[in-house]
Amino acid sequence: MTIRCHRLVPTLVVGVATLMLLSASPVRASSWTLEVFGGYLEPSPEFEGQLARPLEGGEPSLDGPVFGLRGGYRFSRLRLNVSLSRFSEDARFSRFGTPQSTRRYESWTSDISVEFPVNPAQRVLFLVEGGGGIAKNRATDAEKFKFVNRSDTTTGTFHVGLGLELGLGRMYLRHDARVRWHASGPNSRDIETTFGLGFRLGRGLGPGSP
């Protein structure tokens, strides 16, 4: 399996279409935000091999859905975000065409991001973000419905990404594409694309705020 660039295509398409169709009218900024999101996570081949040790009969494929919660606070033009997400997937292996064993992989990732809006105080925001975090990974081998082996690892992470945010009053819609590197190896990385629904909390700073 390879990292596929087409995962980033929705971000570019949504961004261009949204910026063309929606007017750049100012919206009220808010200090606090809270968001739920879901999407798709795809590890690189090197990172995937570390997450799910290949067993006899084939190699694992661990790309799958990811869900999480994100909270943020706005400091003038910059926003500080803290997120917690969960990714879970099973890698099944067979011997002579018969399923024999499963490795269940689960990852909890906590990220801290600094976010910069390229076009502040507009209804449609184009965002650039980056930061670091911690990933706690667990892999469990199961054979005939019995857990036979389990390994837990914790690694540091670093990420960069792009985002689009559409303001809808006290609510907003958001789309992110993020590349995350893991400290477990130079080529250990994943691509995460998500869609989120957020809520603006606290007192607004007024239209046209920088």
N, C-alpha and C positions, 0 to 999 in steps of 0.2 A: 504494500500500500504506500502511496506517496501523498504528500501534501498537495491538494488540488487547488489551483488558483481560482477556479470558478466559484469557490466558496465566497470570494470577495466581490463577485459581480453584483449580487443584490445590493450591496452597500453603494456601489457607484451608480447603479440604475436608479435606486430610490433617491439618492442624493440629487442627481441631475434633474429628475422629473419633479421632485418636490420644490426645488429652488426655482424651476421654471413656472410651475403652476400656481404657487402661493405667493402672495405679495409679502414684501419685507416690511411689514408693519410692526411697530414696537409693542412689547408686552411687558407686564409688570414682573419685575424680578422678585425672587423670594429667597430668604436666607437658607431654609432647610428644605431638603427633598427626600422622598422615600419612594422606592421603586421595586417592583417585582419583575423578573425577566426570565426568559427561557430561550433556548437556542440549540446550537450544535457545536460539539467540540471534536477536533480531529488531531490526534497526535502525529508527530513525525515518525518515520519508520524506526529511528534510533530510540526515541522515547517510548514508542509502543513496545519495542522489544524488552525494555527494562520493566515496563509495567506488567506485562504478561509473558512470562518465560515460555518460549515455544516448546510444546510437548510433541510427542511422536504423532505424526499424522497430519501436520500442517502448521501454519503460522496464524497467530491471532489477528483479529481486526477489532479494534476497540473504539472506533469513532462512533459517537452516539449523542443523545440529548443531554443537555445541561440546564439546571434551574438554579435560581438564586434570588437574593435580596440585596439591594444597594441603598445606602443612605449617604447624603451629602450635605455640605455646608458651604455657602458662598462667601468668599472673602473678596469684596469688590469685584474684580473681573475674573479671578481664579475661583475654582470650586474644588474642594477636597472631598473625595468619595471613598467610602469603605464598603466593601462588598464581601459576601459569603456565598459560595456556590457549591453545588454537589453534582458530580458526574458518576454514573454507575453503568456498567456494561459487563456482559458475560462473554467469554471467549471459549468456544466449544471445540473440542478436538475429537477425532475419530481414529479408529484403528481397523483397517480392512473394511472401511465403509460403515462401521458400527460405532455410534457415539460411546465414548469410554469415560471421558473426564471433562470437567469444566473448571476454568479459572474465573472466579468472580472478582472484578476490579471495582474499587470505590475510591473516589477522591473528593476531599473537602479542601477547597482553595479559598484563602482569605487574601484580598488585594487592597492596597491603599494606593489611590490614584490622584494625581494632580491634573486637573482638566482646564484647558484654555479654549474659550470660544473665539473663533476667528472673526465672527461677525456678531458682536455682543448686542443685546437689547433688540434683537429681531425675533419674529415669530418662528422662523426656521434657523436653528443654530447649527453651524458646522464646527465640530469639536475635535481637538487634538489632545490626547491623554497619554500619560506614562506614569510608571510607579513600580512598586515591588510588593512582595507578599510571601506567604508560606503555603505550601501544598502538603497535605497529609494524605498519603496513599496507602491503601490496604489491598493486598491480593490474597485470595483464598482459593486453594485447590479443593475441589469436591469430586468424589468418585462414588457413583452409585448412591447419591444423596447423603454422603457422609463427608464432613470436612476432614481432610487429612493433612493439610499444611496451610500455614498462614504467615504472611510477612508484612511488616509495617515499616514505612519509610517516611521521613519528613525532610523536605528540601526547601530552600529559598527560591524565589522566583523574581523575574523582572519582566515587565511588559510594556508595549507601546500599542497605540490603537487610534482609530478614527471613529467618530460618531456623528449621528444626525439626531437632532431633537426638535420635535414639532410641538409648540406650545398651544394648549387648548384651555386657556384660563388657568384654573388651579390644577389642571391635569396636563400631562404631556405624554407623547409617544416618542420612543427612542430606539435607534438601531445602532449597534456597535459591531466593529470588526477588530479583533485584538490578537496580536501575536505574543505568546508568553514563552520565555526561556526558563528552563529549570536548571538548578545548580548541579544536578546529577551528571551532566555531561555537556560538551560543547554543542552537540547537535540535538540535545533534548529540548524539544519545544512543542507547542501546540498552537493551532489556530482556533479561535472561538468567535462565533458570530451569534449575536443575540438580538431579540426584540423585547422591549420593556414598556410597561405602563407605570407612569410615575405620578406623584402627587406633590404639589408645592405646599409647604407648611410654613407657618410663621408669617410675619408681617412683610408685605411687599415693600420694595424700595422705590417704586414709582416708575412710570414709563420713561424709556430712554436712558435708564441708569447705565453707567459704563460697566 
